[in-house]
Amino acid sequence: MKVIRNITLYLLFLIAMVVCATAVMKIYDMILDLDIANIWTTGFKVGFTAWGAMLLYMLYYRHKKQ
């Protein structure tokens, strides 16, 4: 049950990171006039990269703690 809960939390965290990254990219596009063709794709890439970095850091911290 703990594994299912962790997978669900990681997926929810991924969704949150993608939505926040998309919003930030939209704000940057409006303020800096970047003319990004597809905000959703760019936001997904940024959010997925941030999620991956956070996941790797969490795994590193867990490994270092043991």
PyRosetta script that sets phi, psi and omega in degrees:
from pyrosetta import init, pose_from_sequence

init()
pose = pose_from_sequence("MKVIRNITLYLLFLIAMVVCATAVMKIYDMILDLDIANIWTTGFKVGFTAWGAMLLYMLYYRHKKQ")
pose.set_psi(1, -34.2)
pose.set_omega(1, -179.1)
pose.set_phi(2, -66.7)
pose.set_psi(2, -35.3)
pose.set_omega(2, 179.6)
pose.set_phi(3, -66.5)
pose.set_psi(3, -43.7)
pose.set_omega(3, 178.7)
pose.set_phi(4, -62.2)
pose.set_psi(4, -41.7)
pose.set_omega(4, 179.1)
pose.set_phi(5, -63.4)
pose.set_psi(5, -43.0)
pose.set_omega(5, 180.0)
pose.set_phi(6, -66.2)
pose.set_psi(6, -41.6)
pose.set_omega(6, 177.8)
pose.set_phi(7, -61.9)
pose.set_psi(7, -42.9)
pose.set_omega(7, 178.4)
pose.set_phi(8, -62.4)
pose.set_psi(8, -42.8)
pose.set_omega(8, 179.3)
pose.set_phi(9, -65.7)
pose.set_psi(9, -39.3)
pose.set_omega(9, 177.7)
pose.set_phi(10, -64.7)
pose.set_psi(10, -39.8)
pose.set_omega(10, 178.1)
pose.set_phi(11, -67.5)
pose.set_psi(11, -39.7)
pose.set_omega(11, 176.0)
pose.set_phi(12, -64.7)
pose.set_psi(12, -36.8)
pose.set_omega(12, 177.0)
pose.set_phi(13, -66.0)
pose.set_psi(13, -38.6)
pose.set_omega(13, 176.0)
pose.set_phi(14, -62.2)
pose.set_psi(14, -44.4)
pose.set_omega(14, 178.9)
pose.set_phi(15, -62.1)
pose.set_psi(15, -43.2)
pose.set_omega(15, 179.6)
pose.set_phi(16, -63.6)
pose.set_psi(16, -41.8)
pose.set_omega(16, 179.9)
pose.set_phi(17, -65.5)
pose.set_psi(17, -39.8)
pose.set_omega(17, -180.0)
pose.set_phi(18, -67.2)
pose.set_psi(18, -43.5)
pose.set_omega(18, -179.9)
pose.set_phi(19, -64.9)
pose.set_psi(19, -44.2)
pose.set_omega(19, 179.3)
pose.set_phi(20, -65.3)
pose.set_psi(20, -41.2)
pose.set_omega(20, 179.0)
pose.set_phi(21, -65.2)
pose.set_psi(21, -38.3)
pose.set_omega(21, 177.9)
pose.set_phi(22, -64.6)
pose.set_psi(22, -41.9)
pose.set_omega(22, 178.6)
pose.set_phi(23, -64.4)
pose.set_psi(23, -42.5)
pose.set_omega(23, 179.7)
pose.set_phi(24, -65.0)
pose.set_psi(24, -42.4)
pose.set_omega(24, 178.5)
pose.set_phi(25, -63.9)
pose.set_psi(25, -35.9)
pose.set_omega(25, 176.9)
pose.set_phi(26, -66.0)
pose.set_psi(26, -41.3)
pose.set_omega(26, 178.1)
pose.set_phi(27, -64.3)
pose.set_psi(27, -45.4)
pose.set_omega(27, 177.0)
pose.set_phi(28, -60.5)
pose.set_psi(28, -38.8)
pose.set_omega(28, -179.7)
pose.set_phi(29, -64.4)
pose.set_psi(29, -40.9)
pose.set_omega(29, -179.6)
pose.set_phi(30, -71.5)
pose.set_psi(30, -43.1)
pose.set_omega(30, -175.8)
pose.set_phi(31, -74.1)
pose.set_psi(31, -47.3)
pose.set_omega(31, -174.0)
pose.set_phi(32, -93.0)
pose.set_psi(32, -3.9)
pose.set_omega(32, 179.7)
pose.set_phi(33, 53.0)
pose.set_psi(33, 58.4)
pose.set_omega(33, -177.1)
pose.set_phi(34, -81.7)
pose.set_psi(34, -18.9)
pose.set_omega(34, -177.8)
pose.set_phi(35, 56.0)
pose.set_psi(35, 52.1)
pose.set_omega(35, 176.5)
pose.set_phi(36, -74.7)
pose.set_psi(36, 129.1)
pose.set_omega(36, -174.7)
pose.set_phi(37, -66.9)
pose.set_psi(37, -46.4)
pose.set_omega(37, -177.5)
pose.set_phi(38, -130.9)
pose.set_psi(38, 101.2)
pose.set_omega(38, -177.0)
pose.set_phi(39, -63.8)
pose.set_psi(39, -40.4)
pose.set_omega(39, -176.2)
pose.set_phi(40, -62.7)
pose.set_psi(40, -44.4)
pose.set_omega(40, -179.6)
pose.set_phi(41, -64.5)
pose.set_psi(41, -44.1)
pose.set_omega(41, 179.1)
pose.set_phi(42, -64.7)
pose.set_psi(42, -43.5)
pose.set_omega(42, 177.9)
pose.set_phi(43, -62.7)
pose.set_psi(43, -38.4)
pose.set_omega(43, 177.8)
pose.set_phi(44, -64.4)
pose.set_psi(44, -43.2)
pose.set_omega(44, 179.6)
pose.set_phi(45, -62.8)
pose.set_psi(45, -44.9)
pose.set_omega(45, -179.9)
pose.set_phi(46, -66.0)
pose.set_psi(46, -45.0)
pose.set_omega(46, 179.6)
pose.set_phi(47, -64.4)
pose.set_psi(47, -40.9)
pose.set_omega(47, 179.1)
pose.set_phi(48, -66.6)
pose.set_psi(48, -39.1)
pose.set_omega(48, 177.3)
pose.set_phi(49, -64.4)
pose.set_psi(49, -43.5)
pose.set_omega(49, 178.5)
pose.set_phi(50, -64.8)
pose.set_psi(50, -40.1)
pose.set_omega(50, 178.5)
pose.set_phi(51, -63.6)
pose.set_psi(51, -43.6)
pose.set_omega(51, 178.5)
pose.set_phi(52, -63.1)
pose.set_psi(52, -41.3)
pose.set_omega(52, 178.9)
pose.set_phi(53, -64.1)
pose.set_psi(53, -42.6)
pose.set_omega(53, 179.0)
pose.set_phi(54, -66.6)
pose.set_psi(54, -37.9)
pose.set_omega(54, 178.7)
pose.set_phi(55, -65.5)
pose.set_psi(55, -43.2)
pose.set_omega(55, 177.4)
pose.set_phi(56, -63.3)
pose.set_psi(56, -39.1)
pose.set_omega(56, 178.0)
pose.set_phi(57, -65.5)
pose.set_psi(57, -40.6)
pose.set_omega(57, 178.9)
pose.set_phi(58, -64.5)
pose.set_psi(58, -40.1)
pose.set_omega(58, 177.4)
pose.set_phi(59, -66.3)
pose.set_psi(59, -41.3)
pose.set_omega(59, 177.5)
pose.set_phi(60, -62.0)
pose.set_psi(60, -44.0)
pose.set_omega(60, -179.5)
pose.set_phi(61, -64.1)
pose.set_psi(61, -41.7)
pose.set_omega(61, -179.9)
pose.set_phi(62, -65.5)
pose.set_psi(62, -40.1)
pose.set_omega(62, 179.0)
pose.set_phi(63, -67.3)
pose.set_psi(63, -40.9)
pose.set_omega(63, -179.4)
pose.set_phi(64, -68.2)
pose.set_psi(64, -33.4)
pose.set_omega(64, -178.7)
pose.set_phi(65, -67.1)
pose.set_psi(65, -32.6)
pose.set_omega(65, -179.3)
pose.set_phi(66, -77.7)
pose.dump_pdb("model.pdb")
